[in-house]
């Protein structure tokens, strides 16, 4: 239970930010790119460091790494709560990503090392339902804190939670680590950071900076990117080169019997390899829509943060219900069947959400749609994790957990970047066309489109209050709704691909190869 609460700290913080974003936009005057970076700065560092900290946890102690992560996460939450500018808030989110990367794979490896048999399936069910449930409880808590107090308290709530987790871990969680200590793979760690950092950067900034040629200047500190070629294709190239070098380096160290950031022999396990592919694609569809839905609820339908959180609470209800169902099915129904059923429920729920979305939507229809979606998340998330780690040796739990967590985080980053691009690009195109149909002058049209897109929808209320731009506000609501609808349908499409990716899973255990260089049993 304490381990699940530690996971909830990560998830609650991420989802609280989603609901608090509109208030942060108004208070700190964030652009649409800064909105994405408040989300992605955390994800970028998180994804880049998961492999490293998963491997270090195996060597140094999983409980120890979890405790350090909670402290780092809590301290950085204080910095985020006190941030006077977008730049400092993004910096605090980067540090939070470090703490989160220490925590998530460690919680998984502790479960994998502690539980066996049916209890293991139940433990993963609780872990997964916590992720799904807290993904909805977070917006409610964040909405209440943002509405009644300030968005800054949405970060400050992490402090008492962090203290409670530290006390619980010290009192109830036993230490476990890898019995055999091998050298730390510093080169592999550096290559993984370059790989995932450059990949997520390119995905975030492609829409703004240009996918090939520079659409606008890229400045960081006192440096301005030279030439007409966008830094985005350069970042993609760096990611590809780093990926090739990382794979080659890990294979070389493994053959030499030296410590690796991730044990290559793990990928000889079919359930591990195929499961990670499925996890990446499913995460792309699962979490990308979380960026756009709170913005639409507040800036188009006019709900405040608390009301938005109450609507999204339906996700938690569905996910917690899934926890009981998944626990009851553990050991009776193959986990991969539960995963597929969950993904199907997610697809039904998110398509339902997309159908409901409109400028004058009846919000009541969102409740059952989100409940179905949350039920699917609760089923699929935990059971897919169990499938991925099912044949991973206990002594490699940290590396296996770090790998599957990285796959999920890269998928989430892809989802936020891709679906965020779909949302804002389609909104801009649709709104521009509507204003053209009204005969609005080109310069005024561009000004309105830029205001709506750069504010991530926040400018719609200002347009509505001005009688001269009231018609443009209605067009903006329709365009933003259409953009959100397209993002929802795209998420459903990615989930469909994730369902297809699960088809190779579920082979009998005797057909699954084992790692060739498994270490001795872990000491606990």
C-alpha positions, 0 to 999 in steps of 0.5 A: 500500500505504501508503494502505491501511495508513492506512485500516487504522488507522481501521478497526482502531481502530473494530473494536478498540473493539467487542471491548474494550467489555465490558472498558471497561464493567466498568472505567469502569462504562459505561451502555448509552447510554455504550456507544453514545456511545463508538462514536458520538462518533467516528462523529458527528464523523467524518461531520460533518467528512468533507465539509469535510476532503475539500474542504480536501484538494483545495485544500491538498494531499491528502498534507498532509491525510493526514499531519495526520490521522494525527498527530491520530488518534495523539495522541487515541489516547493520550488515549483510552488514559489516560482515567480516566472514560467522559466523557474517553474519549468526548471522546478519541473525538471528537478521534479522529473529527477525525483520521479525517475528515482521513484517509479521504476523502484516501486515496480521493482519492489513489487516484483521482488516482494510478491509472487503468484496470485498476490503478485497479480493483485499487487500489480492490480492495486499499483495500476488502479492507483495510476488510473484512479489518481489520474482523476483524483489529481484533477479534483484535488488540483481543481479544489486547491486552485479554485479555493486557494491558488495553483501554487498549493497544487504543488505544495500538497506534495510536501505532506504527502512526501513526509507520509510516504517517507515514514511509511517506507521506513516502517514497512518496506524491506530493502532489496538489491542485486546480490552481484555488483558490477561496474556502473555504466556511465557511458550508457547512462549518458547516451540514454539521456542524450537519446531520450532528451533530444527525442522529446525536445524534437517532439515538443518543439516541432510545431513551434520551431518548424519540422524542417526549416525554422518557423521562428527563432530558437533562443536559449539563454544568450544563444540564438540558433543560426541558419534557416534549418530548424534545430528539430531535425538535428535533434531527431538525428542526434536521437537516432545516432545516440540510439545506435551508439547506446545499443552497440555499447550495451551489447559490447559491455554485456558480452564482456561481462561488465555492468550495463544500464539495461541487460540486453538478454532481457530482450530475448524474453518475448513477453518483455520485448512485445510488452514494452512495444505495446506499453509505448503505443498504449501510453501514447493514446492514454495520456495525450488526451489529458492535456487537451480535455481540461483546457477545453472544459475550462476555456470553451465550456467555462468551467472552473478548475474545481468543476473540471476536477469533479467531471474528471473524477469519473475516471477515478471511479472507473479505475478503482472499479477496475482494481477490484475486477482485476484483482478478482480475475488474477490467476483465473483469467490470463493477464493479456486477456484483461489487458486487451479488454482494458484497451477496448474499454479505453477506445470505447470511452475515448471515442465516446468523449470525442463524439460528445465534444462540442461548444454546447456539449451536455457535460453529463454525457462525459461522465459515463464516457470517462468512467468507461475510459478510466475502467479501461485504464485501470484494467490495462495499465497494471496487467500489462506491467505484470505481463512485461515483468512476468519472466524478468528475473528478480535480480534484474527487476530494476532494469526491467522496471526502468525499461518498461517505465521508460517505454511508457514515458516515451509513449506519454511524451509522444502522446502529449507532443503529437496530440498537442500538435493536432489540437493546436494546429487543427484549431489554428487552421479551422479558426483561420478558415472560419474567420476568412468566411466572415471576411475578417482582414488577414492581419486581424485574422492572424492576430486572433488565431495567434492569441487563441493558440498561443494562450492555449485557449485562454484568450477566448474569454477576452474575445467573448467579453469584447462586443467587437470580437464576440463572433470571433469568440464563438468561432474560436470555441468551435475551432477549439472543440473541433481540435479537441475532438480530433485529438480524442479520435487520434488517441483512440487510433493510437490505442487501436494500434496498441491493441494490435501490439498486444497480439504477440503476447500471451504465449505459453511460458515454456516458449519464452526464452530466458536471459542468458546471463541471469545473475544469482538470486537477489538478497533482501 
